[in-house]
Amino acid sequence: MGRIVVISTGGTIASRWQGSGFAADADGAEVMATAPLPEGVSVEVVDLFSVNSPRLTTAHQLTLLRTVHEVLADPGVEGIVVTHGTDTLEESAFLVDLHHHDARSVVFTGSQRPMGAADGDGPGNLYDALLTAATTRGLGVLITFAGRVHAARGTVKAQAVALDAFADPSKELMGKVGFGKVTVLRTPVRPEPLALPGMPEVPPRVDMVMHHTNGDPVLLNAAVAAGAQGIVLVGTGAGNATPEIVEAVKAAIAAGVLVALTTRVAAGPVTEIYTHGGAVDLVAAGAVPTGTLRAPQARIAVLAALLAADAPEARVRVLRQALAAGGPVLVSA
């Protein structure tokens, strides 16, 4: 099936006991030594970094993105597997997917249990990811975990510690792995890929602000004051807040801040139903609804738009392009 490059970035799959808890400290060769290889697959390892994924920065993620593109510049590579911590895997995978223009698969995986655990899930997940990378084409960036294959777009960490950690709450399962075979159940819809961004000395700041009962604009305004170039507003319900927050969104957008609107609800799209501070008013104020993308991936889409363009209008166009495969539901009066 060919040559697969494994890019190692750390996470639980590379973690060992540190005396008070687990932390990533194993290199890619050590991680690979835990797993059998599918028949016909050869592996090369790129040790990019080894950190717990909550510590990842935008600079880490852009380095990973560029490394993926550099590896795929070799036509002899059949696919890529990225081993990654599960806490922020959904963010890195989506960033790579937004810029992925190659038919070859990039497959993210990791584990919920540390290296060397008697009941560890890392070796099985890694085997399945290698098989997926070697045998699938044209599906974009994937997440293979616990015998399931997910599209990067829309997939979130849905379980904090259970082995079946990932799901797309708004869509059916994309595929599964079993008996040495990958079965694809549906083909994900993806927009045109974005151009590979540069490596800014200071990446743009993008903050997330969640609405709740008794919520006010204080944190949103604080994000603007802290220099945020982008904000993801996490609304209630189908993407709702208050008239006061609508006014704060208007002011932020007038100051050149890119604002996206998502919801804290697990499944379903942002939908323009309610006024008096609801999604109807927030979208009218200039917030861009993110469809079924939840806050972490919505933030990545905003980040990608900021990296792609300088003018506010151009940034909105890029953000809408990035969201095109999962747009909002519009309710007619």
C-alpha positions in Angstrom: 0.0 0.0 0.0 3.0 2.3 0.1 5.0 4.8 2.1 3.3 6.7 5.0 4.9 9.6 6.8 4.0 9.8 10.5 4.3 13.4 12.0 4.6 13.1 15.7 3.5 16.1 17.9 3.0 14.5 21.3 -0.2 14.1 23.3 -1.4 11.2 25.4 -0.2 8.6 22.8 3.3 9.8 23.5 2.8 10.3 27.3 4.5 8.7 30.3 4.1 9.1 34.0 6.0 12.1 35.4 5.5 11.5 39.1 2.3 13.5 39.5 0.6 13.0 36.2 1.2 12.1 32.6 2.9 14.3 30.0 4.2 13.9 26.4 7.9 13.0 26.3 8.2 10.1 23.8 9.5 10.7 20.3 7.8 9.4 17.2 10.0 6.3 16.9 8.9 5.2 20.4 5.3 5.8 19.5 5.6 3.8 16.3 7.3 0.9 18.1 4.0 0.3 20.0 1.9 -0.4 16.9 1.9 -3.1 14.2 2.1 -2.0 10.6 -0.6 -2.9 8.1 0.6 -5.2 5.5 2.5 -3.4 2.6 2.9 -0.2 4.6 6.3 1.4 5.3 6.7 4.3 7.7 8.9 7.3 8.0 8.7 9.4 11.1 9.0 13.2 11.4 9.5 14.4 15.0 7.9 17.8 14.9 7.4 18.4 18.6 6.3 16.5 21.7 3.9 18.5 23.9 0.5 18.0 25.6 -1.9 19.5 23.2 -3.5 22.1 25.5 -0.1 23.8 25.3 -0.2 24.1 21.5 0.1 27.6 20.1 -0.9 29.1 16.7 2.8 28.9 15.8 2.9 25.1 16.5 -0.2 24.6 14.3 1.2 26.7 11.4 4.4 24.7 11.7 2.4 21.5 11.4 0.4 22.9 8.5 3.6 23.8 6.6 5.2 20.4 7.4 2.2 18.6 6.0 2.6 20.5 2.7 6.3 19.9 2.6 5.8 16.2 3.1 3.2 16.0 0.4 5.5 17.7 -2.1 7.2 14.3 -2.4 5.1 12.3 -4.9 6.4 9.0 -3.4 4.4 9.6 -0.2 1.1 7.8 -0.2 -0.4 9.6 2.9 0.3 11.2 6.2 -0.6 10.3 9.8 -0.4 12.9 12.5 -0.2 11.7 16.1 -1.7 14.5 18.3 -3.1 15.1 21.7 -6.9 14.8 21.8 -7.7 18.0 23.6 -7.0 20.2 20.6 -6.8 17.7 17.8 -10.1 19.0 16.3 -8.5 22.4 15.9 -5.3 21.3 14.2 -7.0 18.8 12.0 -9.5 21.5 10.8 -6.7 24.0 10.1 -4.9 21.5 7.9 -8.2 20.6 6.2 -9.0 24.2 5.3 -5.7 24.3 3.4 -5.6 20.7 2.1 -5.5 20.6 -1.7 -4.2 17.1 -2.3 -6.1 13.8 -3.0 -3.9 12.0 -0.5 -5.3 11.6 3.0 -3.9 13.3 6.1 -5.2 11.3 9.1 -5.1 12.5 12.7 -5.1 10.1 15.6 -4.1 9.8 19.2 -5.2 8.0 22.3 -7.1 8.4 25.5 -4.7 6.2 27.5 -1.0 6.8 27.9 1.9 4.9 26.2 2.5 1.5 27.8 -0.9 1.1 29.4 -2.0 -2.5 29.5 -5.4 -1.5 28.1 -4.0 1.3 25.9 -5.8 2.4 22.8 -2.9 4.1 21.1 -1.5 1.1 19.1 -4.9 0.2 17.7 -5.7 3.8 16.8 -2.3 4.2 15.1 -2.7 1.0 13.1 -6.2 2.1 11.9 -4.8 5.6 11.0 -2.0 4.1 8.9 -4.5 1.8 7.1 -6.8 4.8 6.5 -4.0 6.9 5.1 -2.8 4.2 2.8 -6.2 3.2 1.4 -8.4 6.4 1.1 -8.3 9.2 -1.4 -10.2 12.4 -2.0 -11.7 12.7 1.5 -9.6 15.6 2.8 -8.2 15.5 6.4 -9.6 12.7 8.5 -9.7 11.7 12.2 -9.4 8.0 12.9 -10.2 6.9 16.4 -11.7 3.9 18.2 -12.5 2.1 14.9 -14.3 5.1 13.4 -13.3 7.5 10.6 -14.5 11.1 10.9 -14.1 14.1 8.5 -12.1 16.8 10.2 -14.8 19.4 9.6 -17.4 19.3 12.3 -15.8 16.6 14.4 -15.2 17.5 18.1 -14.0 15.7 21.1 -17.2 14.5 22.5 -15.9 12.3 25.4 -13.4 13.6 28.0 -12.0 10.2 28.9 -13.9 7.4 27.1 -12.1 5.7 24.3 -14.6 6.6 21.6 -13.6 10.2 22.0 -14.7 11.9 18.7 -17.9 12.5 16.9 -19.7 15.0 14.6 -22.9 15.7 16.6 -24.6 17.1 13.5 -23.8 14.4 10.9 -23.8 10.7 10.4 -20.6 8.7 10.8 -18.3 9.0 7.8 -16.5 5.6 8.0 -15.3 2.8 10.0 -12.3 0.5 10.3 -12.5 -3.3 10.9 -11.1 -6.6 9.7 -8.2 -4.8 7.9 -10.5 -2.7 5.8 -11.7 0.9 5.8 -15.3 1.4 4.9 -16.4 4.8 3.7 -20.1 5.5 4.5 -20.3 9.1 3.1 -18.1 11.6 1.3 -17.6 14.9 3.2 -18.5 18.1 1.5 -15.5 20.5 1.5 -15.1 24.1 0.1 -12.2 25.1 -2.1 -9.0 25.0 -0.1 -7.4 28.2 1.1 -3.9 29.1 0.0 -1.1 28.2 2.4 -0.6 31.1 4.8 2.7 32.7 5.9 4.3 32.5 9.3 3.7 35.8 11.0 6.0 36.9 13.8 3.0 37.6 16.0 -0.1 35.5 15.0 -3.4 37.3 15.2 -5.3 37.0 18.4 -8.7 35.3 18.2 -10.8 35.0 21.4 -14.0 33.1 22.2 -16.8 34.6 24.4 -19.7 32.5 25.6 -23.2 33.9 26.3 -25.2 32.8 29.3 -28.0 34.0 31.6 -27.1 37.4 32.9 -24.4 37.7 30.3 -23.2 41.2 29.3 -20.7 42.6 26.8 -17.8 42.9 29.3 -15.7 40.0 28.1 -16.4 40.7 24.5 -15.3 44.3 25.0 -12.3 43.1 26.9 -11.2 40.9 24.0 -11.3 43.9 21.7 -9.3 46.0 24.2 -6.8 43.2 24.5 -6.1 43.4 20.7 -8.3 40.6 19.4 -8.5 40.7 15.6 -11.2 38.0 15.6 -13.9 36.9 18.1 -16.1 33.9 18.2 -19.3 34.6 20.0 -20.8 31.4 21.4 -24.5 32.1 21.6 -27.3 30.2 23.3 -29.8 28.1 21.4 -29.5 28.6 17.6 -27.1 31.4 18.2 -28.7 34.0 20.4 -27.6 36.7 22.9 -28.9 40.1 24.0 -29.4 43.6 22.5 -26.5 44.8 24.5 -24.2 42.2 23.0 -25.5 43.0 19.5 -24.3 46.6 20.1 -20.9 45.4 21.3 -20.6 43.2 18.2 -21.5 46.3 16.0 -18.8 48.3 17.7 -16.2 45.5 17.4 -16.9 45.1 13.7 -16.7 48.9 13.2 -13.2 48.7 14.8 -12.2 46.1 12.2 -12.7 42.9 14.3 -13.9 39.8 12.5 -16.8 38.3 14.5 -18.2 34.8 14.0 -21.3 33.4 15.6 -21.7 29.8 16.8 -23.7 28.1 19.6 -23.0 26.3 22.8 -25.5 23.6 21.9 -23.9 20.3 20.9 -25.7 19.7 17.5 -27.5 21.6 14.8 -26.8 24.8 12.9 -26.8 28.5 13.8 -30.2 29.6 12.6 -31.7 33.1 12.2 -35.0 32.7 14.1 -35.0 35.2 17.0 -34.7 39.0 17.3 -34.3 41.1 20.5 -30.6 40.1 20.5 -31.0 36.8 18.7 -29.2 35.5 15.7 -31.4 37.7 13.4 -29.9 40.8 15.0 -26.4 39.5 15.4 -26.1 38.5 11.7 -27.6 41.9 10.7 -24.9 43.5 12.9 -22.2 41.7 10.8 -21.5 38.6 12.7 -20.8 35.6 10.4 -22.8 32.5 11.3 -20.8 29.3 11.3 -23.4 26.7 10.5 -22.7 23.5 12.5 -19.1 24.4 13.4 -18.6 24.7 17.1 -16.4 27.3 18.8 -12.9 25.7 18.5 -13.2 25.1 14.8 -15.1 28.4 14.2 -12.1 30.0 15.9 -9.7 28.2 13.4 -11.8 29.4 10.5 -11.6 33.0 11.8 -7.8 32.6 12.3 -7.5 31.3 8.7 -9.4 34.3 7.3 -7.2 36.7 9.3 -4.1 35.1 7.9 -5.4 35.1 4.4 -6.4 38.8 4.0 -5.8 42.2 5.4 -9.0 44.2 4.6 -12.1 43.5 6.7 -14.3 42.9 3.7 -11.8 40.4 2.2 -11.6 38.6 5.6 -15.3 38.2 5.7 -15.3 36.7 2.2 -12.5 34.2 3.1 -14.4 33.3 6.3 -17.6 32.6 4.3 -15.6 30.5 1.9 -14.1 28.5 4.7 -17.6 27.9 6.1 -19.2 27.2 2.7 -19.6 23.5 3.3 -21.7 23.9 6.5 -23.5 27.2 6.1 -26.3 28.7 8.2 -30.0 27.9 8.0 -32.0 30.9 7.0 -35.7 31.0 8.2 -38.0 33.0 6.0 -40.7 35.2 7.6 
